[in-house]
Amino acid sequence: MYCPKCKSEFSDGIKECPKCKTSLVKVLIKDDYLKFVTVFCSSNPALLAIAKSLLEDANIRYFVANENVQDFIGGRLTGFNAAIGGVEIKVCEENKEEADILLQDLLS
């Protein structure tokens, strides 16, 4: 068990940090922010679906930027919206190298 305030670790029977008087938790969540990088950009729905599938199969978490904006503004109807660019798939920086390898055939 851990104190979310002072980050001290305690044995399982203890419910409250004696120093902070805060309820303990089983898992500490890091306060650090993750840095995400773009690994794929396209306005082609078929290529985007393949890229997502490849990342999911490799258990690489990702998020997609501009996807709904493309649909709303009509960028996909014309193939690309110059005002906002293509749909971007972003992964955590630590997964970039693996994602790049998976997606290299789609990028060429």
N, C-alpha and C positions, 0 to 999 in steps of 0.2 A: 504494500500500500504506500502511496505517495501523497505528500502535501502539495496541492497545486500552487500554493503561495510561495513557500520557501524551498520547494523541491526536495525536501528531506524524505528518506525512505524509512518505512516502519514495518514491523512484522504484521502478519495477517490479522491478529486479534485486536489491533488498535484501530479505533474509528475516527479519532480526532487528533490533530497535531497539537501536542502540549504547548508548543511555543506560539503558534499562530491562532489556535482555537478554531481551525478550519477543518471541515470534514475532509477525510482522505479519499482518494480516488485510486482505482486499480491501475490506470494507465495515465502517464503524463503526456500531454500533447505539446510538441515543440512550439515555441513562440516564433521560430524563424519562418520567414516567408519563403515559399518556393519560387524559384525563377523558372519561367516557362519560355521556350523558344519555338519558333515556327519551323516545322520540318516538312510541311507540304502546303502548297497554295495552288488552288485551281477553282474554276467555276464550272467544271464538268462534273455533274452529279455521279456519273458512273465511276470516274477516277476517285472521287471523294469516298464513295462507298467501298471501293477496293482498299484504299488507304486505311480507312477505319477498321475494316475487317482484318487486315494484316496486323495492325497494332493490337486489336483485341485478342487475336490468336496468340500473340506474343506476351499477353498480359501487361501491355504498356498502357498506362492510363493517359488519356489525352482529353483536350477539349477543343471545340470548334468555334472559331471567331468569324463573325460576319455571315454566317449561314442564313439566319432568318432575315437579316438586313438585305441580303441578295434577293431573296424571294419577295420581300416587301417592295423594294424599289424596282424590281424587274430586271435585275442584272443577269439572271440566268436565262431570261427569255432571249437576250441578245448575246449571251455568252460571257460577258464581262461588264462590270460596272466601273467605269474609270474613276468615279468619285470615291469609292470605298475599296476598290481592288477586289481580289478574289477571296474565296473562302479559305481561311487559314486553319490548319490543324497544328496545334501546339502541344508539346510534351514537356515534362519536367526536364530541366537542363541535364540532369544526371542520366536520362534515358536517350539523349539526343543521338549519340553515336550508334546505338542499337537501332533506333528508329530510322536513321539515315540509311543504314545498310538494308533494312527491310523495304524501304520505299525507293531505293535508287533506280529500279527499273521503271517505276511510274514517272520519275522525274525526267527521264531521257526521252 
